[in-house]
Structures are given as structure tokens and as C-alpha cells.
């Protein structure tokens, strides 16, 4: 599992920093409201970082294909699979941060309709 996360590239470090920020804000929110909307904003930003990293990985893979005339399909598929790690991780972080945001909004009665 850890090896899969490390294969995600440098953008995985950005995603791990965003997870740390979400955890920090969530811990501060346990007793009293503290920047509750920041939780969901960081989650959305993590999804965008994951999509950007996937685009850059796929673009690099297809650039390499055009330079190499005889490439194995297994190598190409493996590269595409690795490029999707950041996208899935960003999506999972976004789902968790949205659930945490909703929990703290309900807990502190901050939802104004």
C-alpha cells in the first residue's frame, strides 16, 4: 500500500500535506468551530491536484509513446494505472473531507438555511 502511494509521484506529497491540514482543522473543530469551511475547500483542492497529476502523467506517457515506435502494451497500461493513483487518492480525500465538514456543520449548528 505504501509503495503504491509512493509511486504516485511528487503530487502525492502535496496530497499528504492536504490530508494533514484537514486532520489539523478537524482536531481543532472537535471542541468549538474553527474554519469549518476550510475542510471542504481543502478536499476539493485535493481532488483538483489529483486530476492535474493524472493529466501530467498521461501526457508524459503519450509523449513517450510517440518517441518510441515499438512499445509493449503492458508498459503503457502499467504507466496509465500508476498515473490514476493520484486521481483516486484525491477523490477519496475529497469524500472524507466532505463527510467531516458535514459532521462538524451539524455538530456546531452552523448550517443556515
N, C-alpha and C positions, 0 to 999 in steps of 0.2 A: 504494500500500500504506500509506504513512504517512498519507495523507488518510483512508483507511478507519479506521485506528486512532484518529485524532483525532476522527472522527465518533462514536466510542463514548461520548463524554461524559466527565464528571468521574471516573467509576468506572474509566476506562481508566488514569488516573494512579495510582490505587490498585493496579491490576493491574501496572503497570510498576514500582512500588515493590516489590511482592511478587516480581517476576522478579529485580530487583536483589538482594533479600535471598537468594533461592535461589542466585543466582550467587555471592554472597559466601560463603555457607555451603559451597557446593560447592568453591570455590577453597581454603578453609581445610581441607577434608576430603581434599585430594589427598595430603598427607604423613601426617597422623595423624587419627584420628577426632575430629570436632568437631561436636556437636549434630546427629548424622545424622538423627534422627527429626524434627528441625525442618524438614528439606527437604520431607518428605511432608506435614507439617502445614500448611506454607505453601501447598503445592499444593492441598490440599483447601480451604483458606480462599479461595484464588483462584477455585476453581470456585463456591463459595458466593457470593462477591462478584459473579461474572458472572451467576448466576441471579437475585440480588437486583436487579441493574441492569436485567436483562431484564424482570423483573416491573414495576419502576417505569416503564420506557419504554413497555411495552404498556398499563399502566394509564393513563398520561398520554395515549396515543394514543386509547384508547377513551373517555376523558373528553372529549377534543376532538371526537370524532365525535358524541357526544350533544348537544353545544352547536351544532354546525354541521349543518344539515339537508341541505344539498346538497354532499357531499364527493366528490371524484374517487377512484375505487378505486386509481389509480396512486399517489396521495399516501399513502393508507393503507398500501398494500403496501410502499412505499419506507420509511415510518416503522417498520413491523414488521421489515423487513430490517435496518435500522440498529440496532434495539433488540437484535437477536440477535448483534451483533458481540461484545459483552462476554461473552455466554454461551459462544460458541465459543472466544474467547481464553482464558477461564478454564478451559475443558475441556482445551485444548491445553497450558496451563501445568501443569495437574494431571497429564497424561500424562507430560510431560517430567520433572517433579519426582519422579514415582513411579519412572521409569526410573533417574534419578540416585540416588535413595535405594537402590534395589535394587543398583545397581552398587557404591555405597560400602559397603553391608552385606556384600556378597560380598568386596569387596577387603580390608576390615579384619576379616573373620571375626567379625562381630557378631551373626550370625543364630543364636539359641539355640532349639533345637527341644526 
